[in-house]
Amino acid sequence: MSKDGLAMPASPEGYRPCAGAVVFNDDGNVFVGRRSDLGPEVEYAWQFPQGGLDKGEDVEAGARRELYEETGIRSVSLLGQHDTWLTYDFPAEMQGRRFKRYRGQAQAWFAYAFTGDVTEIDLAHHGAPEFQQWDWVPLKTVPSLIVPFKRTVYEAIVAAFEPYAAMKSQG
C-alpha cells in the first residue's frame, strides 16, 4: 500500500479497468452501500463505491468521481492506495451480459478519511441511485457482505487497509 500517489501500470488485458474507494469515518468504520439493482432477498448485496474508469482518466480521480457519483461524498482526504490491480472474473452466468468485452474487472483501490458531515451523503444526488441504503461497518466484516466472486478482492483490501482502521479508531 502506498500514500504517495503511486502510478498504476496499465490494467491487465481482458479486464475492465475500475477504481474503488474505501472511506473511513472517525471511528475506523468504513462506508458500504447496498446495491439498488438487487432485491431485499439477496444476501450479499453490499459493496464499496466503485466503477469503471473513463478512457484516459487518472485512476485516483476516477475513484473520487465514482465515490461522488454514487454517494454524494466529496469531503475526503487520501490515506493511501493498494499498489496493484486487484482482479476478479465474472461468474459464468454473467459472462458476456453487461460487459461483453471483458472476462472480469481489474480494480485500483484507494483509502480515504471522511472529513465531512454525514448530511453530505446523498445516494440519489446523481440521478438513479446505485445504492438503496448505506452504513458504516467494521472493515473486517465487509468480505462477508460481498458476493462470493468478489471476496478475494475484498479480503486483499482488508489486509492492505487494516492499518487505517486501527489508526482512525485510535484518533
Sequence and secondary structure as in RCSB ss.txt:
>XXXX:A:sequence
MSKDGLAMPASPEGYRPCAGAVVFNDDGNVFVGRRSDLGPEVEYAWQFPQGGLDKGEDVEAGARRELYEETGIRS
VSLLGQHDTWLTYDFPAEMQGRRFKRYRGQAQAWFAYAFTGDVTEIDLAHHGAPEFQQWDWVPLKTVPSLIVPFK
RTVYEAIVAAFEPYAAMKSQG
>XXXX:A:secstr
 BSS        TTEEEEEEEEEE TTSEEEEEEETTS TT S  EE SEEE  TT  HHHHHHHHHHHHH    
EEEEEE SS EEEE  TTTTTTSSTT SEEEEEEEEEEE S GGG  TTTTSS SEEEEEEEEGGGGGGGS GGG
HHHHHHHHHHHHHHHHHHHT 
